[in-house]
């Protein structure tokens, strides 16, 4: 079992489970949940199997699937979050006529995400990226209403446009190096100073930046996240934009193209712009999910700012924030879904005093709000702290100030949510509300607990989970030597 | 486990129990805060203690602060047992109070900036939750408090980062930074924001009066009145003397003096015109902190001693005042000054405690508030040797003191004196015990100022203080007593009998039975004084509220951006175009795709195969997706 072929399982398992789920109809949720659990256990089990700070390579037709520190972080983030989202969805999707279809698509999405994180080849990265994105377009439209279809089509057009840019970037890399293989291309690109390389980098920034919803490329996100069913919004915001956007961008820019100061500066500027503009746009929203969607843009900014800095502390902050944001943003979208399901509205102005009727939802959303606003001892505090201190350390005081301002405005925006939705006087029409199904409650409570535990035990998480990822990214094109080590 | 760790983790652990076992929460909180007080006494007597975990260190200054904090927490929990009985969500109430105590211990004992920042930030959460426990309007006040406090904490991160980069260490007091370079000054101000927001120095004071409108009295007595002052001024003192070097006659010293004086005067002017007991006290909670900032801002040991002594004194009398206010509210159901009156007879113990604390805050000798103000005045006079602006600061401080006295005359009269039909009886002993203890402490700290607090609390922190004025509390108290007795003697020997009471003549009209002159409106005259009238009017429009101004700016910029964002050409307008356009769009997409394939084709055989496989998979995925998604719209 210790052969790298086990990596194949991470993709094959959800891919095979997807059609099975479709056959199972009503009990599809169980299969989906079990698959996610298996994936989470598998990726956790792989942790000791992978030599520390080293890579596990499935070497069939070249290094096809690669598990290094960065992939590992991303996979754990994705699968762990997906597990809780599926538990939640098991109750949430009960209202659909064909829930098995929902879970089947969800598993395809998960297969795509795992594939992107593992791909050692640009084309396979692209294929899995498309698989994940296509499932996402369909899931956004799942409820089939006017808003959903419109959002889905908008997402599809912008997303496919971005895919095209990425594909052109891949072609440029191929032109320069003669290979699609990440490691091979990285090796060939060392010392290359062609203009095509810069062009490829810009194409990747625009393409993956769109997938990540960085600021000028963000316009698809608010609609898609608002329209999608809550578990899907949680997946899109918590996992998808990070794996398809940030992970792929960081992998290609740092490990293949090798990064450069102007590129880093561009990333940081995009990150800071996203932080500030995202949070300002979020503040003006009254639709609970739309507000959260704009916050995703802003929080992605922190990740990109930290990664763009490129210093060990900055990478640490950015990647830790990637993990944390998956937890608390998924939780917040699940909260929004719970509120919408119980009250029938997403408008914050129509809510009020829900704390009295939805205690689990209210308590978990409070914890998640504290996490995203960066209050100690929750997890968001530490990752933002690292990012801000890393900015100061690198002498980028303005970026540090942007991050701090973003943090304050995030706090303002979430205190607004708390004030309007959960505090205050209970509206009469909500007098006989009951709290959500216990499965949904369990999923939310588990995520909230994880937010708190990650914050309290942050040295463990940063040391064992994030640090290998930081080393993998900071290694730059050394990545290639690590993978091809035996073949050189 | 280390005793310092106990001070943090015992209350925080116990708070979890409070959340779960709500009925036992009050008793548990009382026991835990008593243990906290015992630990505080033990640490205080031990002098120096270290804990490698979390890098904690107790030394006389921080130990004395923790002792004060745990003492006040214990008294206030005791007070709450009866005061809060029967209210909702008591488990949360006691739980958050215990979290506050534990986090405050962490903040006091931290020697590492990160530990400090963690506990400092953690304090915001129970503050938010405790204020939010108030009535329906509490959500806004809680939000305002956490916004100001939490926002300042976020700024502190930059300051800590800068200090780390400049000194290479995260230890508080690891290196002394002179305030010369711009970066150092930025770091100083970033950290200062954290201290000022907690203590409520203008312009970061807005959350205190807002909280007073809805939060329960013991919460006000514990947080804005005492614990947050202790914390904020503690950090200010550490910053000015352990981390940075604030020298007398420097620009930073000038800034602190000016801000402190402004806080004293502006807040006391705000207090003068309030009609609500709790809100009036809240303005004084802001005003008093100005004295501490002025004292510490002088940069002279005498001023620092005065500022720190005032911090302790303020915690005592301000808690006492809020607790008395709570007792009045408890028995009468209102804190509206115009509806209260004549409680001196029915609530004598509360009245006595309130009167002593009111004298103390107004700086009436020989009580403790006078001694600390006296030290601050002395330091300002000493400042006259090097700086000409001293007279302004001294004038502000003394005028502020006079206005404080004036506003307490108003409260005392409106609440306790005058006629009243109220039949309120004295409160339960657990409620009066706390204010009476604190009032007794005011007297002890006043009479024995040099023997007790200055010697045991202040001297270990700032070293020996060279006093320039002469003040013998016992002698002065004796003289005051003598003069009072003489006055009483004259009163009784004189022709008091000649005084007669007559019914009020009001133009022949009968006055209603409840009619009384509360004297509250008399103070509205202040509003009409020419230059002040403008200031008050601007204040009512919230021109001075930093929070409201920023919120307005935020709302405006957010609305502007939302409009801008809607203008970014999205896909939607295209979709609404005609079919021919959509076909063109699709055609363009396919052409681009073909172009890419062409690029692929020219660059190698193996890669072509990979590329084709990829495209086949994409196509398969599209097909599958189409099959899966085809029937949604019908469902």
Interface residues (C-beta under 8 A of the other chain):
Chain A: X96 X97 X98 X101 X104 X105 X108 X121 X123 X124 X126 X127 X130 X131 X134 X135 X137 X138 X141 X142 X143 X144 X149 X150 X153 X154 X157 X158 X160 X161 X164 X167 X168 X171 X174 X175 X178 X179 X180 X219 X220 X277 X280 X281 X283 X284 X285 X370 X373 X374 X375 X376 X377 X381 X384 X385 X388 X389 X391 X392 X393 X397 X400 X401 X404 X407 X408 X409 X411 X412 X415 X416 X418 X419 X423 X424 X425
Chain B: X114 X117 X118 X119 X121 X122 X124 X125 X128 X132 X136 X138 X139 X140 X142 X143 X146 X147 X150 X151 X153 X154 X155 X157 X158 X160 X161 X162 X164 X165 X186 X551 X554 X555 X557 X558 X559 X561 X562 X565 X568 X570 X571 X572 X574 X575 X589 X592 X593 X596 X599 X600 X603 X604 X607 X610 X611 X613 X614 X617 X618 X621 X622 X624 X625 X628 X629 X632 X633 X634 X635
